[in-house]
Amino acid sequence: HRISFANGSYDSEGGRIDVDWAEEEGVVVLNVCKPGEVEAVFEIEGEITAVTIDGEEATLDMAANAEEVQIRYIPANK
């Protein structure tokens, strides 16, 4: 069996970071919620199909300082 979902959180010096992901019909849905002051680096291996920041359509380049990020992608190892 493969792992099809996971979640976790981390209390950083800059605030709480929550992450979860789930695979839905071959597409991974990654959700990150963090303080805007905490910079994130997203390294996605696969084809990104959608990026949403604070509920609005966006690009991955815009996600580093966003508070709520959702990335949908098809993993490269599929």
PyMOL Python script that loads the backbone (N, CA, C, O; Angstrom):
from pymol import cmd

cmd.read_pdbstr("""\
ATOM      1  N   HIS A   1       0.837  -1.198   0.000  1.00  0.00           N
ATOM      2  CA  HIS A   1       0.000   0.000   0.000  1.00  0.00           C
ATOM      3  C   HIS A   1       0.870   1.246   0.000  1.00  0.00           C
ATOM      4  O   HIS A   1       1.950   1.276   0.590  1.00  0.00           O
ATOM      5  N   ARG A   2       0.379   2.256  -0.667  1.00  0.00           N
ATOM      6  CA  ARG A   2       1.063   3.552  -0.686  1.00  0.00           C
ATOM      7  C   ARG A   2       0.389   4.486   0.298  1.00  0.00           C
ATOM      8  O   ARG A   2      -0.805   4.370   0.574  1.00  0.00           O
ATOM      9  N   ILE A   3       1.164   5.403   0.817  1.00  0.00           N
ATOM     10  CA  ILE A   3       0.591   6.446   1.672  1.00  0.00           C
ATOM     11  C   ILE A   3      -0.156   7.410   0.761  1.00  0.00           C
ATOM     12  O   ILE A   3       0.402   7.890  -0.226  1.00  0.00           O
ATOM     13  N   SER A   4      -1.403   7.695   1.081  1.00  0.00           N
ATOM     14  CA  SER A   4      -2.199   8.578   0.221  1.00  0.00           C
ATOM     15  C   SER A   4      -2.548   9.904   0.883  1.00  0.00           C
ATOM     16  O   SER A   4      -3.184  10.754   0.261  1.00  0.00           O
ATOM     17  N   PHE A   5      -2.137  10.094   2.147  1.00  0.00           N
ATOM     18  CA  PHE A   5      -2.354  11.378   2.800  1.00  0.00           C
ATOM     19  C   PHE A   5      -1.439  11.488   4.019  1.00  0.00           C
ATOM     20  O   PHE A   5      -0.985  10.480   4.561  1.00  0.00           O
ATOM     21  N   ALA A   6      -1.178  12.711   4.437  1.00  0.00           N
ATOM     22  CA  ALA A   6      -0.387  12.970   5.638  1.00  0.00           C
ATOM     23  C   ALA A   6      -0.642  14.399   6.087  1.00  0.00           C
ATOM     24  O   ALA A   6      -1.041  15.250   5.291  1.00  0.00           O
ATOM     25  N   ASN A   7      -0.407  14.656   7.371  1.00  0.00           N
ATOM     26  CA  ASN A   7      -0.502  16.022   7.868  1.00  0.00           C
ATOM     27  C   ASN A   7       0.420  16.191   9.055  1.00  0.00           C
ATOM     28  O   ASN A   7       0.825  15.218   9.692  1.00  0.00           O
ATOM     29  N   GLY A   8       0.746  17.433   9.342  1.00  0.00           N
ATOM     30  CA  GLY A   8       1.602  17.723  10.473  1.00  0.00           C
ATOM     31  C   GLY A   8       1.678  19.210  10.714  1.00  0.00           C
ATOM     32  O   GLY A   8       1.205  20.017   9.914  1.00  0.00           O
ATOM     33  N   SER A   9       2.281  19.556  11.829  1.00  0.00           N
ATOM     34  CA  SER A   9       2.450  20.974  12.148  1.00  0.00           C
ATOM     35  C   SER A   9       3.777  21.157  12.880  1.00  0.00           C
ATOM     36  O   SER A   9       4.355  20.209  13.410  1.00  0.00           O
ATOM     37  N   TYR A  10       4.238  22.406  12.892  1.00  0.00           N
ATOM     38  CA  TYR A  10       5.496  22.755  13.520  1.00  0.00           C
ATOM     39  C   TYR A  10       5.358  24.149  14.110  1.00  0.00           C
ATOM     40  O   TYR A  10       4.926  25.080  13.431  1.00  0.00           O
ATOM     41  N   ASP A  11       5.727  24.287  15.375  1.00  0.00           N
ATOM     42  CA  ASP A  11       5.719  25.598  16.021  1.00  0.00           C
ATOM     43  C   ASP A  11       7.098  26.227  15.871  1.00  0.00           C
ATOM     44  O   ASP A  11       7.991  25.992  16.686  1.00  0.00           O
ATOM     45  N   SER A  12       7.264  27.030  14.818  1.00  0.00           N
ATOM     46  CA  SER A  12       8.547  27.677  14.546  1.00  0.00           C
ATOM     47  C   SER A  12       8.667  28.962  15.366  1.00  0.00           C
ATOM     48  O   SER A  12       7.705  29.393  16.001  1.00  0.00           O
ATOM     49  N   GLU A  13       9.845  29.564  15.349  1.00  0.00           N
ATOM     50  CA  GLU A  13      10.043  30.848  16.033  1.00  0.00           C
ATOM     51  C   GLU A  13       9.118  31.909  15.456  1.00  0.00           C
ATOM     52  O   GLU A  13       8.719  32.832  16.166  1.00  0.00           O
ATOM     53  N   GLY A  14       8.771  31.789  14.172  1.00  0.00           N
ATOM     54  CA  GLY A  14       7.913  32.763  13.512  1.00  0.00           C
ATOM     55  C   GLY A  14       6.429  32.470  13.634  1.00  0.00           C
ATOM     56  O   GLY A  14       5.606  33.281  13.209  1.00  0.00           O
ATOM     57  N   GLY A  15       6.069  31.326  14.207  1.00  0.00           N
ATOM     58  CA  GLY A  15       4.661  30.952  14.361  1.00  0.00           C
ATOM     59  C   GLY A  15       4.406  29.528  13.883  1.00  0.00           C
ATOM     60  O   GLY A  15       5.316  28.841  13.417  1.00  0.00           O
ATOM     61  N   ARG A  16       3.183  29.109  14.003  1.00  0.00           N
ATOM     62  CA  ARG A  16       2.792  27.732  13.666  1.00  0.00           C
ATOM     63  C   ARG A  16       2.699  27.527  12.151  1.00  0.00           C
ATOM     64  O   ARG A  16       2.171  28.368  11.423  1.00  0.00           O
ATOM     65  N   ILE A  17       3.225  26.388  11.701  1.00  0.00           N
ATOM     66  CA  ILE A  17       3.162  26.004  10.295  1.00  0.00           C
ATOM     67  C   ILE A  17       2.404  24.685  10.225  1.00  0.00           C
ATOM     68  O   ILE A  17       2.799  23.706  10.858  1.00  0.00           O
ATOM     69  N   ASP A  18       1.320  24.656   9.461  1.00  0.00           N
ATOM     70  CA  ASP A  18       0.525  23.446   9.263  1.00  0.00           C
ATOM     71  C   ASP A  18       0.648  23.006   7.815  1.00  0.00           C
ATOM     72  O   ASP A  18       0.554  23.821   6.898  1.00  0.00           O
ATOM     73  N   VAL A  19       0.860  21.708   7.617  1.00  0.00           N
ATOM     74  CA  VAL A  19       0.993  21.149   6.275  1.00  0.00           C
ATOM     75  C   VAL A  19       0.167  19.877   6.186  1.00  0.00           C
ATOM     76  O   VAL A  19       0.180  19.053   7.101  1.00  0.00           O
ATOM     77  N   ASP A  20      -0.548  19.720   5.084  1.00  0.00           N
ATOM     78  CA  ASP A  20      -1.202  18.447   4.815  1.00  0.00           C
ATOM     79  C   ASP A  20      -1.208  18.202   3.316  1.00  0.00           C
ATOM     80  O   ASP A  20      -1.159  19.134   2.514  1.00  0.00           O
ATOM     81  N   TRP A  21      -1.268  16.933   2.961  1.00  0.00           N
ATOM     82  CA  TRP A  21      -1.368  16.590   1.550  1.00  0.00           C
ATOM     83  C   TRP A  21      -2.184  15.319   1.430  1.00  0.00           C
ATOM     84  O   TRP A  21      -2.238  14.495   2.343  1.00  0.00           O
ATOM     85  N   ALA A  22      -2.809  15.187   0.288  1.00  0.00           N
ATOM     86  CA  ALA A  22      -3.576  13.979  -0.029  1.00  0.00           C
ATOM     87  C   ALA A  22      -3.508  13.766  -1.528  1.00  0.00           C
ATOM     88  O   ALA A  22      -3.426  14.720  -2.302  1.00  0.00           O
ATOM     89  N   GLU A  23      -3.544  12.507  -1.928  1.00  0.00           N
ATOM     90  CA  GLU A  23      -3.572  12.184  -3.350  1.00  0.00           C
ATOM     91  C   GLU A  23      -5.010  11.878  -3.735  1.00  0.00           C
ATOM     92  O   GLU A  23      -5.666  11.038  -3.120  1.00  0.00           O
ATOM     93  N   GLU A  24      -5.492  12.569  -4.758  1.00  0.00           N
ATOM     94  CA  GLU A  24      -6.862  12.400  -5.246  1.00  0.00           C
ATOM     95  C   GLU A  24      -6.808  12.074  -6.729  1.00  0.00           C
ATOM     96  O   GLU A  24      -6.553  12.952  -7.554  1.00  0.00           O
ATOM     97  N   GLU A  25      -7.046  10.827  -7.066  1.00  0.00           N
ATOM     98  CA  GLU A  25      -7.064  10.383  -8.467  1.00  0.00           C
ATOM     99  C   GLU A  25      -5.796  10.771  -9.226  1.00  0.00           C
ATOM    100  O   GLU A  25      -5.866  11.285 -10.342  1.00  0.00           O
ATOM    101  N   GLY A  26      -4.634  10.520  -8.610  1.00  0.00           N
ATOM    102  CA  GLY A  26      -3.361  10.785  -9.263  1.00  0.00           C
ATOM    103  C   GLY A  26      -2.837  12.194  -9.128  1.00  0.00           C
ATOM    104  O   GLY A  26      -1.736  12.485  -9.594  1.00  0.00           O
ATOM    105  N   VAL A  27      -3.601  13.084  -8.498  1.00  0.00           N
ATOM    106  CA  VAL A  27      -3.176  14.466  -8.289  1.00  0.00           C
ATOM    107  C   VAL A  27      -2.939  14.671  -6.798  1.00  0.00           C
ATOM    108  O   VAL A  27      -3.799  14.349  -5.978  1.00  0.00           O
ATOM    109  N   VAL A  28      -1.773  15.207  -6.450  1.00  0.00           N
ATOM    110  CA  VAL A  28      -1.472  15.516  -5.058  1.00  0.00           C
ATOM    111  C   VAL A  28      -1.967  16.928  -4.763  1.00  0.00           C
ATOM    112  O   VAL A  28      -1.711  17.862  -5.524  1.00  0.00           O
ATOM    113  N   VAL A  29      -2.684  17.069  -3.643  1.00  0.00           N
ATOM    114  CA  VAL A  29      -3.157  18.370  -3.184  1.00  0.00           C
ATOM    115  C   VAL A  29      -2.393  18.688  -1.898  1.00  0.00           C
ATOM    116  O   VAL A  29      -2.596  18.045  -0.868  1.00  0.00           O
ATOM    117  N   LEU A  30      -1.511  19.691  -1.973  1.00  0.00           N
ATOM    118  CA  LEU A  30      -0.671  20.107  -0.856  1.00  0.00           C
ATOM    119  C   LEU A  30      -1.211  21.414  -0.299  1.00  0.00           C
ATOM    120  O   LEU A  30      -1.388  22.378  -1.044  1.00  0.00           O
ATOM    121  N   ASN A  31      -1.475  21.456   1.002  1.00  0.00           N
ATOM    122  CA  ASN A  31      -1.954  22.661   1.668  1.00  0.00           C
ATOM    123  C   ASN A  31      -0.947  23.083   2.728  1.00  0.00           C
ATOM    124  O   ASN A  31      -0.514  22.265   3.540  1.00  0.00           O
ATOM    125  N   VAL A  32      -0.575  24.363   2.722  1.00  0.00           N
ATOM    126  CA  VAL A  32       0.343  24.913   3.713  1.00  0.00           C
ATOM    127  C   VAL A  32      -0.296  26.171   4.281  1.00  0.00           C
ATOM    128  O   VAL A  32      -0.736  27.051   3.541  1.00  0.00           O
ATOM    129  N   CYS A  33      -0.339  26.242   5.610  1.00  0.00           N
ATOM    130  CA  CYS A  33      -0.843  27.432   6.301  1.00  0.00           C
ATOM    131  C   CYS A  33       0.262  27.877   7.258  1.00  0.00           C
ATOM    132  O   CYS A  33       0.708  27.104   8.105  1.00  0.00           O
ATOM    133  N   LYS A  34       0.700  29.130   7.116  1.00  0.00           N
ATOM    134  CA  LYS A  34       1.828  29.618   7.897  1.00  0.00           C
ATOM    135  C   LYS A  34       1.740  31.132   8.045  1.00  0.00           C
ATOM    136  O   LYS A  34       0.986  31.780   7.319  1.00  0.00           O
ATOM    137  N   PRO A  35       2.503  31.706   8.979  1.00  0.00           N
ATOM    138  CA  PRO A  35       2.557  33.161   9.071  1.00  0.00           C
ATOM    139  C   PRO A  35       3.196  33.743   7.805  1.00  0.00           C
ATOM    140  O   PRO A  35       4.117  33.145   7.248  1.00  0.00           O
ATOM    141  N   GLY A  36       2.727  34.877   7.360  1.00  0.00           N
ATOM    142  CA  GLY A  36       3.263  35.508   6.159  1.00  0.00           C
ATOM    143  C   GLY A  36       4.727  35.896   6.278  1.00  0.00           C
ATOM    144  O   GLY A  36       5.426  36.001   5.271  1.00  0.00           O
ATOM    145  N   GLU A  37       5.197  36.112   7.508  1.00  0.00           N
ATOM    146  CA  GLU A  37       6.593  36.509   7.724  1.00  0.00           C
ATOM    147  C   GLU A  37       7.548  35.327   7.573  1.00  0.00           C
ATOM    148  O   GLU A  37       8.752  35.520   7.406  1.00  0.00           O
ATOM    149  N   VAL A  38       7.019  34.112   7.631  1.00  0.00           N
ATOM    150  CA  VAL A  38       7.843  32.913   7.491  1.00  0.00           C
ATOM    151  C   VAL A  38       7.921  32.573   6.008  1.00  0.00           C
ATOM    152  O   VAL A  38       6.910  32.242   5.389  1.00  0.00           O
ATOM    153  N   GLU A  39       9.117  32.654   5.441  1.00  0.00           N
ATOM    154  CA  GLU A  39       9.286  32.385   4.010  1.00  0.00           C
ATOM    155  C   GLU A  39       9.359  30.881   3.766  1.00  0.00           C
ATOM    156  O   GLU A  39      10.066  30.163   4.473  1.00  0.00           O
ATOM    157  N   ALA A  40       8.634  30.417   2.772  1.00  0.00           N
ATOM    158  CA  ALA A  40       8.627  28.996   2.408  1.00  0.00           C
ATOM    159  C   ALA A  40       9.280  28.814   1.043  1.00  0.00           C
ATOM    160  O   ALA A  40       9.177  29.669   0.163  1.00  0.00           O
ATOM    161  N   VAL A  41       9.950  27.683   0.894  1.00  0.00           N
ATOM    162  CA  VAL A  41      10.521  27.298  -0.388  1.00  0.00           C
ATOM    163  C   VAL A  41       9.818  26.021  -0.812  1.00  0.00           C
ATOM    164  O   VAL A  41       9.853  25.023  -0.092  1.00  0.00           O
ATOM    165  N   PHE A  42       9.185  26.043  -1.963  1.00  0.00           N
ATOM    166  CA  PHE A  42       8.449  24.887  -2.477  1.00  0.00           C
ATOM    167  C   PHE A  42       9.233  24.276  -3.628  1.00  0.00           C
ATOM    168  O   PHE A  42       9.491  24.932  -4.637  1.00  0.00           O
ATOM    169  N   GLU A  43       9.607  23.021  -3.467  1.00  0.00           N
ATOM    170  CA  GLU A  43      10.283  22.280  -4.527  1.00  0.00           C
ATOM    171  C   GLU A  43       9.361  21.138  -4.935  1.00  0.00           C
ATOM    172  O   GLU A  43       9.270  20.126  -4.242  1.00  0.00           O
ATOM    173  N   ILE A  44       8.692  21.303  -6.040  1.00  0.00           N
ATOM    174  CA  ILE A  44       7.693  20.345  -6.513  1.00  0.00           C
ATOM    175  C   ILE A  44       8.287  19.535  -7.653  1.00  0.00           C
ATOM    176  O   ILE A  44       8.738  20.097  -8.651  1.00  0.00           O
ATOM    177  N   GLU A  45       8.288  18.229  -7.509  1.00  0.00           N
ATOM    178  CA  GLU A  45       8.759  17.354  -8.579  1.00  0.00           C
ATOM    179  C   GLU A  45       7.546  16.776  -9.290  1.00  0.00           C
ATOM    180  O   GLU A  45       6.953  15.790  -8.851  1.00  0.00           O
ATOM    181  N   GLY A  46       7.201  17.401 -10.376  1.00  0.00           N
ATOM    182  CA  GLY A  46       6.047  16.974 -11.137  1.00  0.00           C
ATOM    183  C   GLY A  46       5.443  18.147 -11.880  1.00  0.00           C
ATOM    184  O   GLY A  46       6.011  19.239 -11.925  1.00  0.00           O
ATOM    185  N   GLU A  47       4.293  17.903 -12.455  1.00  0.00           N
ATOM    186  CA  GLU A  47       3.593  18.936 -13.237  1.00  0.00           C
ATOM    187  C   GLU A  47       2.569  19.638 -12.358  1.00  0.00           C
ATOM    188  O   GLU A  47       1.586  19.034 -11.930  1.00  0.00           O
ATOM    189  N   ILE A  48       2.811  20.931 -12.090  1.00  0.00           N
ATOM    190  CA  ILE A  48       1.879  21.719 -11.284  1.00  0.00           C
ATOM    191  C   ILE A  48       0.649  22.020 -12.129  1.00  0.00           C
ATOM    192  O   ILE A  48       0.757  22.536 -13.242  1.00  0.00           O
ATOM    193  N   THR A  49      -0.518  21.692 -11.588  1.00  0.00           N
ATOM    194  CA  THR A  49      -1.762  21.937 -12.319  1.00  0.00           C
ATOM    195  C   THR A  49      -2.511  23.154 -11.801  1.00  0.00           C
ATOM    196  O   THR A  49      -3.321  23.730 -12.527  1.00  0.00           O
ATOM    197  N   ALA A  50      -2.254  23.563 -10.544  1.00  0.00           N
ATOM    198  CA  ALA A  50      -2.915  24.750  -9.994  1.00  0.00           C
ATOM    199  C   ALA A  50      -2.198  25.203  -8.730  1.00  0.00           C
ATOM    200  O   ALA A  50      -1.683  24.388  -7.965  1.00  0.00           O
ATOM    201  N   VAL A  51      -2.172  26.524  -8.522  1.00  0.00           N
ATOM    202  CA  VAL A  51      -1.657  27.113  -7.292  1.00  0.00           C
ATOM    203  C   VAL A  51      -2.703  28.126  -6.830  1.00  0.00           C
ATOM    204  O   VAL A  51      -3.173  28.959  -7.605  1.00  0.00           O
ATOM    205  N   THR A  52      -3.049  28.032  -5.559  1.00  0.00           N
ATOM    206  CA  THR A  52      -4.005  28.971  -4.969  1.00  0.00           C
ATOM    207  C   THR A  52      -3.362  29.589  -3.733  1.00  0.00           C
ATOM    208  O   THR A  52      -2.799  28.880  -2.898  1.00  0.00           O
ATOM    209  N   ILE A  53      -3.448  30.899  -3.621  1.00  0.00           N
ATOM    210  CA  ILE A  53      -2.926  31.613  -2.462  1.00  0.00           C
ATOM    211  C   ILE A  53      -4.066  32.387  -1.834  1.00  0.00           C
ATOM    212  O   ILE A  53      -4.724  33.197  -2.487  1.00  0.00           O
ATOM    213  N   ASP A  54      -4.289  32.127  -0.560  1.00  0.00           N
ATOM    214  CA  ASP A  54      -5.378  32.778   0.175  1.00  0.00           C
ATOM    215  C   ASP A  54      -6.691  32.701  -0.604  1.00  0.00           C
ATOM    216  O   ASP A  54      -7.477  33.648  -0.604  1.00  0.00           O
ATOM    217  N   GLY A  55      -6.921  31.562  -1.269  1.00  0.00           N
ATOM    218  CA  GLY A  55      -8.162  31.331  -1.991  1.00  0.00           C
ATOM    219  C   GLY A  55      -8.218  31.881  -3.405  1.00  0.00           C
ATOM    220  O   GLY A  55      -9.227  31.717  -4.091  1.00  0.00           O
ATOM    221  N   GLU A  56      -7.150  32.530  -3.852  1.00  0.00           N
ATOM    222  CA  GLU A  56      -7.124  33.133  -5.184  1.00  0.00           C
ATOM    223  C   GLU A  56      -6.102  32.422  -6.072  1.00  0.00           C
ATOM    224  O   GLU A  56      -5.056  31.988  -5.590  1.00  0.00           O
ATOM    225  N   GLU A  57      -6.402  32.303  -7.373  1.00  0.00           N
ATOM    226  CA  GLU A  57      -5.473  31.696  -8.327  1.00  0.00           C
ATOM    227  C   GLU A  57      -4.167  32.474  -8.337  1.00  0.00           C
ATOM    228  O   GLU A  57      -4.167  33.704  -8.302  1.00  0.00           O
ATOM    229  N   ALA A  58      -3.040  31.741  -8.384  1.00  0.00           N
ATOM    230  CA  ALA A  58      -1.732  32.386  -8.308  1.00  0.00           C
ATOM    231  C   ALA A  58      -0.693  31.537  -9.036  1.00  0.00           C
ATOM    232  O   ALA A  58      -1.023  30.556  -9.702  1.00  0.00           O
ATOM    233  N   THR A  59       0.566  31.938  -8.895  1.00  0.00           N
ATOM    234  CA  THR A  59       1.683  31.162  -9.431  1.00  0.00           C
ATOM    235  C   THR A  59       2.555  30.718  -8.265  1.00  0.00           C
ATOM    236  O   THR A  59       2.479  31.289  -7.177  1.00  0.00           O
ATOM    237  N   LEU A  60       3.375  29.710  -8.486  1.00  0.00           N
ATOM    238  CA  LEU A  60       4.247  29.206  -7.444  1.00  0.00           C
ATOM    239  C   LEU A  60       5.222  30.278  -6.962  1.00  0.00           C
ATOM    240  O   LEU A  60       5.564  30.309  -5.780  1.00  0.00           O
ATOM    241  N   ASP A  61       5.674  31.154  -7.855  1.00  0.00           N
ATOM    242  CA  ASP A  61       6.595  32.229  -7.480  1.00  0.00           C
ATOM    243  C   ASP A  61       6.011  33.156  -6.413  1.00  0.00           C
ATOM    244  O   ASP A  61       6.757  33.799  -5.675  1.00  0.00           O
ATOM    245  N   MET A  62       4.695  33.226  -6.332  1.00  0.00           N
ATOM    246  CA  MET A  62       4.027  34.119  -5.392  1.00  0.00           C
ATOM    247  C   MET A  62       3.839  33.485  -4.010  1.00  0.00           C
ATOM    248  O   MET A  62       3.399  34.167  -3.084  1.00  0.00           O
ATOM    249  N   ALA A  63       4.160  32.205  -3.852  1.00  0.00           N
ATOM    250  CA  ALA A  63       3.802  31.459  -2.646  1.00  0.00           C
ATOM    251  C   ALA A  63       4.750  31.636  -1.465  1.00  0.00           C
ATOM    252  O   ALA A  63       4.356  31.333  -0.339  1.00  0.00           O
ATOM    253  N   ALA A  64       5.964  32.106  -1.662  1.00  0.00           N
ATOM    254  CA  ALA A  64       6.972  32.140  -0.600  1.00  0.00           C
ATOM    255  C   ALA A  64       6.505  32.844   0.668  1.00  0.00           C
ATOM    256  O   ALA A  64       6.769  32.357   1.767  1.00  0.00           O
ATOM    257  N   ASN A  65       5.826  33.964   0.544  1.00  0.00           N
ATOM    258  CA  ASN A  65       5.407  34.739   1.716  1.00  0.00           C
ATOM    259  C   ASN A  65       3.903  34.739   1.947  1.00  0.00           C
ATOM    260  O   ASN A  65       3.396  35.548   2.724  1.00  0.00           O
ATOM    261  N   ALA A  66       3.191  33.848   1.287  1.00  0.00           N
ATOM    262  CA  ALA A  66       1.743  33.761   1.458  1.00  0.00           C
ATOM    263  C   ALA A  66       1.404  33.009   2.738  1.00  0.00           C
ATOM    264  O   ALA A  66       2.205  32.212   3.226  1.00  0.00           O
ATOM    265  N   GLU A  67       0.220  33.262   3.277  1.00  0.00           N
ATOM    266  CA  GLU A  67      -0.210  32.585   4.503  1.00  0.00           C
ATOM    267  C   GLU A  67      -0.895  31.253   4.216  1.00  0.00           C
ATOM    268  O   GLU A  67      -0.644  30.278   4.924  1.00  0.00           O
ATOM    269  N   GLU A  68      -1.745  31.185   3.206  1.00  0.00           N
ATOM    270  CA  GLU A  68      -2.441  29.944   2.880  1.00  0.00           C
ATOM    271  C   GLU A  68      -2.168  29.589   1.423  1.00  0.00           C
ATOM    272  O   GLU A  68      -2.571  30.308   0.509  1.00  0.00           O
ATOM    273  N   VAL A  69      -1.482  28.475   1.221  1.00  0.00           N
ATOM    274  CA  VAL A  69      -1.085  28.043  -0.112  1.00  0.00           C
ATOM    275  C   VAL A  69      -1.643  26.650  -0.380  1.00  0.00           C
ATOM    276  O   VAL A  69      -1.565  25.764   0.471  1.00  0.00           O
ATOM    277  N   GLN A  70      -2.201  26.468  -1.564  1.00  0.00           N
ATOM    278  CA  GLN A  70      -2.587  25.132  -2.016  1.00  0.00           C
ATOM    279  C   GLN A  70      -1.944  24.909  -3.377  1.00  0.00           C
ATOM    280  O   GLN A  70      -2.070  25.729  -4.287  1.00  0.00           O
ATOM    281  N   ILE A  71      -1.251  23.781  -3.495  1.00  0.00           N
ATOM    282  CA  ILE A  71      -0.606  23.424  -4.753  1.00  0.00           C
ATOM    283  C   ILE A  71      -1.141  22.070  -5.181  1.00  0.00           C
ATOM    284  O   ILE A  71      -1.117  21.110  -4.410  1.00  0.00           O
ATOM    285  N   ARG A  72      -1.624  21.999  -6.410  1.00  0.00           N
ATOM    286  CA  ARG A  72      -2.076  20.730  -6.983  1.00  0.00           C
ATOM    287  C   ARG A  72      -1.077  20.342  -8.055  1.00  0.00           C
ATOM    288  O   ARG A  72      -0.721  21.153  -8.910  1.00  0.00           O
ATOM    289  N   TYR A  73      -0.618  19.073  -8.005  1.00  0.00           N
ATOM    290  CA  TYR A  73       0.356  18.650  -8.998  1.00  0.00           C
ATOM    291  C   TYR A  73       0.284  17.149  -9.227  1.00  0.00           C
ATOM    292  O   TYR A  73      -0.190  16.381  -8.389  1.00  0.00           O
ATOM    293  N   ILE A  74       0.777  16.764 -10.403  1.00  0.00           N
ATOM    294  CA  ILE A  74       0.889  15.361 -10.768  1.00  0.00           C
ATOM    295  C   ILE A  74       2.350  14.980 -10.512  1.00  0.00           C
ATOM    296  O   ILE A  74       3.244  15.527 -11.157  1.00  0.00           O
ATOM    297  N   PRO A  75       2.610  14.052  -9.582  1.00  0.00           N
ATOM    298  CA  PRO A  75       3.985  13.695  -9.246  1.00  0.00           C
ATOM    299  C   PRO A  75       4.773  13.177 -10.442  1.00  0.00           C
ATOM    300  O   PRO A  75       4.226  12.509 -11.319  1.00  0.00           O
ATOM    301  N   ALA A  76       6.061  13.493 -10.465  1.00  0.00           N
ATOM    302  CA  ALA A  76       6.927  13.065 -11.555  1.00  0.00           C
ATOM    303  C   ALA A  76       7.116  11.558 -11.582  1.00  0.00           C
ATOM    304  O   ALA A  76       7.374  10.996 -12.646  1.00  0.00           O
ATOM    305  N   ASN A  77       6.996  10.894 -10.448  1.00  0.00           N
ATOM    306  CA  ASN A  77       7.236   9.455 -10.369  1.00  0.00           C
ATOM    307  C   ASN A  77       5.994   8.613 -10.646  1.00  0.00           C
ATOM    308  O   ASN A  77       5.992   7.422 -10.336  1.00  0.00           O
ATOM    309  N   LYS A  78       4.958   9.180 -11.209  1.00  0.00           N
ATOM    310  CA  LYS A  78       3.728   8.436 -11.516  1.00  0.00           C
ATOM    311  C   LYS A  78       3.917   7.530 -12.673  1.00  0.00           C
ATOM    312  O   LYS A  78       2.985   6.830 -13.068  1.00  0.00           O
TER     313      LYS A  78
END
""", "prot")
cmd.dss("prot")
cmd.show_as("cartoon", "prot")
cmd.util.cbc("prot")
cmd.orient("prot")
